Amino acid sequence: MNLQYITDNQGIKQSVVIPFREWESLQEELNRLRKYLQFYDHIEKSFRQALSMEKGSIKQQTLTEFLDENS
C-alpha cells in the first residue's frame, strides 16, 4: 500500500494520504466485516435465547407465534 504522511512542524504525523482505489478497497472490506459482525451478533443472540428457553427462563414460541411476530 502506497501511503503518504502529512506531518506538522515537529514531524508528528497528522494525516495519511492513500490512493483512492486502495481507499475504496478498504471501504469494501470494512463493509464486509460489518455485515459479518452483524450476522455473528444475531447468531449469538439466537443461541442465548435458545439456552434461556432450555433453562425455562423465557417462554418458548410456536412457529406460528414466531412468524406472526416477525411479519
C-alpha positions, 0 to 999 in steps of 0.5 A, a space after each residue: 500500500 502506497 501511503 503518504 504522511 502529512 506531518 506538522 512542524 515537529 514531524 508528528 504525523 497528522 494525516 495519511 494520504 492513500 490512493 483512492 482505489 486502495 481507499 475504496 478497497 478498504 471501504 469494501 472490506 470494512 463493509 464486509 466485516 460489518 455485515 459479518 459482525 452483524 450476522 455473528 451478533 444475531 447468531 449469538 443472540 439466537 443461541 442465548 435465547 435458545 439456552 434461556 428457553 432450555 433453562 425455562 427462563 423465557 417462554 418458548 414460541 410456536 412457529 406460528 407465534 414466531 412468524 406472526 411476530 416477525 411479519 
